[in-house]
Amino acid sequence: MAAATIVTLMTAGMRMGIGPFFLPIARDLGFSRSLLAAIVATGMLCYGIGMPLAGHLVGTRGTRFVLLLGAVMVIVAIVWATLARDAISFLLAFGVLLSLGFSFTSPVALTPVLSRWFARQRGMALFFLSTGAMAGVAILTPLLAYAIGAAGWRNTLLGFAAVFALMMFPIAWFVIRDDAPAHADLLPAAAALQVGPVTAGLSWREAVRTGPFWKVALGLFACGYSMNLLGTHGVPMLMDHGFDMMTSSFGIGLIGLVAIFSTLVLGRLADTLPRKNILAAIYLIRGLGFFVLPLVGTHAELYAVAAIGGIVWAGSIALSSAIIADVYGTRIVGILYGWTFLVHQIGAMISTWLGGWAYEAYGSHWIAFGSAGLLLLAAAAISLSLPARGYKL
């Protein structure tokens, strides 16, 4: 669990911490905001495309193989990106290869093994992945901003690659184990009564034609749309509204810091209360936050909104993957999670591009941030209709 959390901290922290890199890269390489936003958006799509492939490889080749392959791809992509001088090279390195590498070291590679190791505490276990992701946002966003100011964006990327390699290879080789014990963490009485959901015998092709799959996927579309909009354009938006880079980075990082602690509470609730209700509440409050954040004008307002938003910032992905495992069983959870996350990344791609284009075209961030709020409110309503366990055909 600790190893999976560290992996998620590194990958999610860098993937969602693109904000501090955005303006320095654009200025240094001579890219417009819309061009760089399009490159980052392409990366979001590639990250999603890699998810089903990663889920399939985890099922056929094992978690260790997928993590090691992803780590090599990330390191090669970062070195290539620091050498790139034109848009095509930077797109292939930073947009395509790096994103595919991160998809192979993402929660989709870790969710199947954790779902097998944890049954009674599955919600808590998967929430720890969200804790790692939020810790990545809280720690890496201001740290990367400071490193970029001190050493430049290229040296910052290379430094990340070195730390990533030192952590990933020992974790993947010596810690991650697919061979979970029988009945995982179930207590003896519960293990004797354990039965799978009525949909456990479905193939993944049959499962994607059922209603719960698409309800989860549509919720994750709104999740990806909103989270990556904030990760890519949150810092530039706040800077356009008069905040300096470090204040903007700390404001976004505070969301992740608060979310670290909120996940510990939400994780316990996810194993006791209906998960769909918690998921709907997260989407609802997060959606309202997207209407408020562009209005903040002081440091106190920024930090207050960030702290409130951080309470519900994490958990949508953990709850969605737990619901998939509850409804369809752990056998195909990896591939199904991969396909729903592709939908997540389609939302991420659209909002990442829209955030840059809409600002250049209309001089306003409201088009992107307002649409994110509306989508999250719709996702809250959809989530309430999800089943609890064992979807009835």
N, C-alpha and C positions, 0 to 999 in steps of 0.2 A: 504494500500500500504506500509506504514511504517512497519507494523507488518510482512508482507510477506518478505520485504527486510531484516529485522533482522533475521528471521528464515533462510533465504537463506545464510546470512552471516555466521551463526554458522555452518550450515550443510556443505555447500560447502567449507568453510574455513578449517574445519577439514578434510574433505574428500580429498581435493586437497593439504592439507598441510602435507601429510604423509612423505615428503622428510626429514625434520629434525628428524623424529622418526626412519628412516630406519636403519642407521648404529648403533645407540645406542641399538635398539631392537635386531639387528643381533648379536652384540657383547655380550649383556647381556644374551641372551637365547642360544647362541652358534649356531645360524642359519647361513648357507651360504647365499650369496646374491641371488643365484638362488632359494633357498628354500623360503626365505622371499618374494622374488618377486612373486613366485608362489602363496603364501598365499594371498598377496595383490591382485594379478590378479584374484584369486577366488572370493575375495571380490568385485572386480569390476563387475564380472559377476553376483554375487548375487544381487548387487545394481541394475543392469539392469533387472534381473528377477523380482525383487520386483516392478518395475515401472508399468507394465500393471496391476498387482494386486492392486497397490495403486490407479491407475486411475479408475479401476472398483469399488473399495470400495468408492471412492469419489462420484461416480455417484449413488451408492446405499445406503451408510450410511452417507455421508456428509463429508465435509472437516475437521470439528472439531474432529470427531471420528478417522479419519486417522492420524491426527497430534498427538493426545494424545497417540494413540497406538504406533506410531513410537517413541515418546519421551521415553516411558517406555522401549521399546526394546533397545534404544541407551544406556540408563543408566545401564540397566542390563548387556548389552554386555561389557561396559567399565569396570565395576567392575569385571566381569568374566575374561576379558583380563589381568587385573593387577594381578590376582591370578594364571594365567596360567604359567606352567613351561615346557610344552612339545609342540611339533608342532601341534598335533591333537587338543588339548584344545585351543591353540591360534588361530588355523584355524577356529574352530567353533565359538569362541567368537569374535575375531577381524575381521576375514574374512567373516563369514556368518551372524551372528546375528547383528553385528554393521552395516553392509552394508544394510541389510534388513530394519533396523530401520531408517537409513538415507534415503532410498528410500521412506519411508512413510512420511518423513518430507522434501522432496525435492521439486523442482519447479513443478514436475508433480502433486503434491497434491494442488498446489497453482495456476497453470495455468488456470484450469477451472473456479475458482471463479473470478480471475482477468479478464478473457475473458468475463465473464458475466457483471462485473461491468464497464468495459471499452470497448467501441466500436470505438468511434471517436479517442481516444488516446490509442488504444490497443498496438500499437508498443511501445510507450513510457512506458506504464505500464509494459509490459513484459521485457523491457530493464532494468527497475528498479530491477528486479530479478537478471539480470546479474550484475548490479551495486553492489547488495548485495554480489553476489558470488565473484566478484573481490575485494570488500572491505575485504571479508574474507581472500582471498589470501594475500592481502597487509598487513593486520593487524595481522592475526593469524600466518602466516609463520615465521616472525621474532620473534613474541611473544612466540610461541611454542618453537622455537630454544633456546631462552633465558631461558625459564622455564625449559627445559630439561637439560641445562647446570647447572642451579642452584639447581634444585630439583629432577632430574631424570625423565625418561619417564613415569613411573607409576604414580607418584604424579601429573605430568602434565596432564595425562589422567583423573585422578580423579577430578582435579580442573576444567577441561573442563566440566565434567559431572555435577558438582555442578552448574556452571554458566548456562549450557544448561537447567537444570531443572528449575532454577529461572526465565528464560526467556520464555521457551516454554509453560509451563502449564498456566500462565496467558494469554498469547497471544492466545493460542488455545481456551481457555474457554470463555474469555471475549471480544475478538476483532474480530476474524474471523467470517464472516457472509456469508452464501450462498444465502440469499434472496436479490439479486440485484434488484434495481428498474427497472421498465419497460423502455426499450430503453436505459438503462444505462446512459452514459454521452453524448449521441447524442443531438445536438441542436434541437429545435422543428421542424424546417423545414426539417432537415435530418431524424428525427424520423418518420415523416409522409411519407417519401419516402422509408423507410428502407425495403429492401427485402433480403432474404437469398440467398446464393449461390445456383446454380443449383444442386449441389451435397449435399445439406443440408439434403435430405431425405434418403441418403445412410446409411445402417448399417455399423458398424465398420468392419465387415467381408467383405462387398462389397468394402469399401474404401481401404483396404489393398491390393486389387487386381488392383488398378489403378496406373498409372505411377507416378503422383506427390508424392504419399506416398513413393515410393521406391527411388525417387530422393532425397527427404528430408532425408530419412533413410541413404542412402549412404554418403551424406554429413556429417551427424552426426557420421557415422562410423569413418571418417577421423578426425572429431572434437574430439571424445573420444580417439582415438588412440594418437593424438598429445597432448591434454591437460593433460591426465593422465600420459603419458610418462614424460612430463616435471614436473608434480607434484610429481611423485615418484622418478624419476632418475635425475631431473635437478640439485638438490643440490649435490648428490653424483658425478655427472658428472663434475660439476664445481670444487668440492674438488679434484677430480682426476687430474684436470688440474692446480692445484696449489693454488686455492683460499681456504681461511679458511671457517668454517661453517657459521659464522655470515655474512661474505661478500657474500657467496653463497646464503644464505637465504634472505638477503636484495636485492640481484639482482633479485631473483625470485619474491620476494614481490613487487619490483618496478613495475613489469608487472601489477600486480593487482592494485597498486596505480594509475598508469596512466590510467588504464582501467576504474576506477571509474568515471573519468571526461570525458573520451571519450564516455562512454555509454550515457551521457546526450546529447551529440551532435548526436550520432548515433540514439538515440531514437527519436529525433525530425525528423531526416531525414527519419526514417522508416515509419513515418506517412505522408510523402510528396512525396518521390521518390519511384520507384519500389523496393520492398523489396528484390527481387531475385538479383538485381544488387549490392545492398549493401552486401548481403550475399556472392556473388562471389568475391567481392573485399576483404572482410575479409579473406576468405580462401586463396586467392592468396598471399596477403602480409604476412599472417601468415606462409604459406608454405615456402616462401623465407627466413623467419627468422630462420627456423629450419636448413637451410644450413649454416647460419652465426653463430649461437650461439656456436656451438662446436669449432669455430675458435678463439673466443675472448681470449686475453692473458693478458689484463690489466684491472684495475678497471674501467677506463674511457670507454673502449670498452664494457665491460659487462653492465654498466649502460646505455650506449647509445643504445645498441641493445635491452635491456629490455624496455627502454622508448618507442622506436619505435614499438616494438612488443605489448606493452600494449595498443597502440591506437586501434589495431584490435583484441586484445585478447578476448574481450567480444563480445557478440552479435549474435554469430552463433546459439546458443540455443534459444535465445529470438526471433530472426527472423524466425527460423524454426517453432517454436510453433505458431507464429503469422500467418505464411503462411498456416499452417495446419488449423487454425481457419478460415482464409479467404476462403480457398478452400472448406472445408468440414463443416463449421459452428461450433458453440460452443457446440452443443449437445454432440458430440462424441470426442471433442478435447482432453479430459483427457485420454481416452483409446488409441487413436491414438498416442498421444504424448508419452504415456507409451511404446508402441510397438517400436516407432522410437528410444526411448532412450535405449531400450534393445539392439538395433543394436549399438548405441553409446557405450554402456558398453562392448559389444563384442570386439569392437575396443580397448577400454581401457584395457580389460583383456589381449589381445594379446600383446600390446605394453608394458604393465607393466611386463609381463613375459619375453618378448624379450629383454627388456633393461637390465635385470639382467643376463639372459643366454648368450646373445651375448658378453657382456663385459667379463664374465668369460671364454668363449670359445675362443674369439679372441682378448681380451684386447683392444677393441675399442668401442666407443659409436656411431660410424658413421652408423652402420647397422640400429640401431633403429631410430636415429634422421634423417638420410637421407631418410629412407622409410617414415617417417612421413611427410617430406617435399613433397615427390612425391605424396602421397595420398591427401594432401591438394591442390596441383595444379590440380589434377583430380577433386576434389570436386568443385573447382572454375568453371571448365568448365561445370560440370553437373548442377550446380545451375543456370547458365544462361538460361537453357531450362525449368525452372519451370514456371508455369502459374502465373499470377498476382492474379486473383480472379475468383471463379466460374468455375472450370475445366469443359470443354465441353466434354461430353461423346460421 
